[in-house]
Amino acid sequence: MSNFKVGDRVTVDPNRVCHHCDYCHMGKEHLCTNLSSMGVHINGADAEYCVMVESNIYHIPDHVSFEEAAFCEPLACAIHGVELAQIHPGDTVLVIGAGGMGNLITQLAARAGAANVLVSEPIQRRREVALENGATHVIDPKVQDVDAEIRKVQKIGADVVFEVAGSPKLQGPAVYYARKAGTIMWFGCAPADKNIEVNPFYVNDYELHIMGSFNNQFATAKAVSMLASRKIRVDNLISHRIALKDYLDVFKLFGGPDTIKLMVNME
C-alpha cells in the first residue's frame, strides 16, 4: 500500500539507484554504477510530468512552503558534504564562495559547532547574506589576502576548507589555506575538462585530507526535517522570483552578480 495519495505535498531525492551494483552493496548508493538522476538522465521539472520510485519521495509538512521545500535537494547535498568533512566543535572553517550552496554550508558549519566560519566572496550582497546566516568573518578576495585573513583568526590555518564555487582557479589555492592535517573539501563542481596543479610534497608534508562530495546520500529526510524545524534559513537566499511564463529569463539571469537563488513560481 502506498504512503502517498493524489494531492500530497512532496519532495524527492532525484537520484535513482539500482540497489545491485558493488557501490550499492557497500552502502555508497549515491555512487551507484547505474545512477539515473531526474533532469539529467530521466525527465525532471522541465517536463510536463516526471516519475520517481516511492522510496525516493518525502512528505513536506504543511507549515513548510513550496519555496522552502525547493531547497531540499541542495540542502541535502550540503548536509552530505559537511558530514564528510567532519567539522568538530571549536573548528575554524573557511567557505570559498557564498552563492546558495555556500550559504547553506555556512549555516551547517555553524550548526556543527564551528567557532569561526570565514566566508570568502567577491560579491558584496552575498557577503552580507553570509553574515546573516552565521558567518563570523567575511573576506573580499578582490582586495584582501585570503590566507592572511584566515591566519588573523587562527594562525596555523583553517581546520576545514570548503571550495564551493567549483572554480579550478580557487581549488588549487584552497589547499594552502588549511592547517597541517586539515581537510580540504572540493564541494563545487568544476568543469570536467579542467585540471589544477597542487604540490604533492606539500600535501604529504602537511598530511592533508583532500576530498570531494557527490550528491546527497541518505540526506533528504534530514533536509526536510531541518527546513521544517527552521534550523536552516533559506528565505534570504532567493534573489529573484520568476513567473512560470517568464521561465526562460532564468537562463539570462543565472550567474549574474546580483543573483543567489532563482525561484520559479509554478502558480
Secondary structure, 3 states (H helix, E strand, C coil): CCCCCCCCCEEECCEECCCCCHHHHCCCHHHCCCCEEECCCECCCCCCCCCCCHHHEEECCCCCCHHHHCCHHHHHHHHHHHHHHCCCCCCEEEEECCCHHHHHHHHHHHHCCCCEEEEECCCHHHHHHHHHCCCCEEECCCCCCHHHHHHHHCCCCEEEEEECCCCHHHHHHHHHHEEEEEEEEECCCCCCCCCCCCCHHHHHHHCCEEEECCCCCCCHHHHHHHHHCCCCCCHHHEEEEEEHHHCCHHHHHCCCCCCCEEEEECC
